[in-house]
Amino acid sequence: MLLDTIANAQGLLTYVADQAVAPTDWATTFQLPRFDSGVGTLTQVKLTFSGEAWQMVRAENKSNVGSNYTLDSSTDLTIAKSGGAQIFDLPFVLHQTGSLLAFDGTTDYAGASGVTFTQDLTSSAVYFDPSLANYVGTGMLGFDVAGTTLAVLTTSANSQKGHSGSALASLTIEYTYTPIPEPATYASIFGLSVLGYVTIRRRSIAQLD
């Protein structure tokens, strides 16, 4: 897992955790910082989950007669708060049907007797978590992330099959908050208040005279 802190504007903190591309199936835990209430008051939590899935499914009809095939494959990228409910599911689905001629003598998963399917898709989703209090404090927040693939290719005759897949994922958390004024700002506000009070006081004294 790679954790980055993005340059932030006043009132916005952004953190990113990444899972580099890896063969499915994999599982990991993202650790992201909680919001420090010492910098202000948290007003919004935005989670953005992004992922990419790649897979290749192939088959070669090894029989001397033609064969029909059906392919159903899915890759799921999921994320849940550690010990809690799932908050994201990015599904990548592939469905194909067709027919293959009798074995042509070459196992190349191509030509008349073979077939190869590849899929490379990206997706993302956004969630605004209303449970702000769960993000405030010290230490880190845990998110359980998984990339899983299930591929089923059936044929009506003897065939040789293969499948490979990989996936990557990232989670971005954005804390929007109202900053606590700097001490200089407090001094400025206090100074203006005192000046206003003195001015009003002088006017009141002048009216009495």
N, C-alpha and C positions, 0 to 999 in steps of 0.2 A: 504494500500500500504506500502511495506517495501522497503526502499532505502539503498543500501549498496555501499561502496566504496572499490573496490578491490585494493590490493597492486599493485603498478604500477612501471614498469621499467622507466628509464629515457627516456623521449620522448613519453610516453604513459599514458593516464589517462582513467580509466574504472569505470563506474557507472552502477549499476543494480537496477531496480525497479521490485517488484513482487506483483502479486495478488494471495493470497492463494486460495486453492480450495474452491469453493462456488457453490451452486446450480444455474444453469442457469434458467432464464436469469439474467445477471448482467452487470453493466457498472461502470467504474471507470476512474480516470485520474492519469496517472503517471507524477510525477514532477521530472525532472532530471536537474542537474546543467549545465549551459552554460560553454563554455570554457573561461578561464581567459587568456586574451592576455598578461597579465603581466608575464606569465611563458614561453612564446615562441610564435612561429608562427604556427597556425593550418594548417596541410597539408592533413588530411584525417579524415572523420567521418564514422564510421562503426556502423550500427544498426543491432542487432540480436534479433529477436522475437521468443520466444519459448512458446509452450503450450501443454497441455494435456487435453483430453476430455474423460469423462466416461459417459455412459448412459445405461439404461436398459429399454427395451420395452417388454411387455408381453401381452398375450391374452389367454382367456379360452372360448372355444365354449360352450355356454349355451343351445344350441338348441339340439333337438333329432335327427337332421340330420347333415351330414357332412358339412363342410364349407371350402371354399378357403380363403386365406388371401394374402394381399400385404402390405409390410412395406416399407416406404420411410422415412428416418430420416437423418437429417443433423445438425451438430453443427459447428458454425463458430466463430473463434476467430479473431477479427479485431482490427487494430490500425491505428489511423490517428493523424497527427499533430493537436493540438487544433485549431479549426477554419479553418483547411486546408483539403487537399485531403487525402484519405486513402493510406497508404503505405504498409500495410500488410493484408493478409487474409489467415488464415489457416483453410481450410474446412475439416471436418470429416464426411464422408458420409456412410450410411448403407442402403442397399437395399436387401430385401428378399421376396420370394414368396413361397407358399406351401399350404398344406391342413391339416385340422383338422377333426378328427372323431367326432361323436356325443358325447355330454357331458357324461363323465364317472362317474359323481356323486361327484367329489371332485374338488373344485376350488383351484388348486395348480399351475396353469400355467405350467403344465408338463403332462406327460403321453400321451395318445392318443388324448385327446381333448384340450390340452394346449400347449403353446410354450413360451419360454423366450429367448430373445436375449440380449446379453451384448456386449459392445464395450469399449475398453480402448486403446486409440491411442495417440501417441506423434508426434509432428512435429515442425520444426523450419525453419526459412528463414533469409537470410542476405541481407542487402541493404547498398550500399555505397552512401551516399547523396552528390551530387556535390555542393550543396548550402552551402558552408562552412560559409559564412558570417552570415547566420541565427543562427549559433550556438555560435558565439563569443559575449561575453559581460558579464553582471552580472545577478544575479537572476537565475530563473529556466525556463526550457522549459516544456510545457505541451503536453502530448500525451493522446488522448482519446482511451480507450480500452474497448471492449465489448465481452461478451461471450453469444451467443444466440443458442437456440436449437428449431428445428421444427420437430415433429414426427407425421406421419400420418399412421395409421394402419387400413386398411379396410378389412372387412370380408363379406361373402355372406350370413351370418346368424347371429342371435342374439349372441353377445359375450360380455364378460367383459374384459376391457383393462386397462392397466396401463403403465405409463412412468415416469422415473426420470432421471435426468442428472445433471452433475456438470463439472466444468472446472477450470483450473488454467492457469496463463500466466506470462511471465517475459520479460522484455526488457533490453538489455545490450547496452550501448553506449560506444564506444571506440574513444577517441580523440588521434590521432597521431600528434605529433608536433615537431618542431625544437626548442630545448630549447635556451633561452637567456643565453649567457655565464655568469658565475659568475664574480663578481668584481675582484677576484683574477686572473681569466683567462685573463680579460682585462689588468690587471697590468702586467701579464707575457708577453702578446703579445706586449704591449707598451714597456716593458723593452727590449725585443729582438729587436724591431724596433730601439730603441735608440742605443743599442749596435752595431747593424749593421751599423747605420748611423755614429757613432763615428769611427768604424773600417774603413769604406770607406773614411771618412774625413781624418783620419790619413794617409791612403795610398796616398790620393791625395796630402796632404801637403808634404809627403816624396818625391813624384815624382817631385814636384816643387823645392825642395831643391837640 
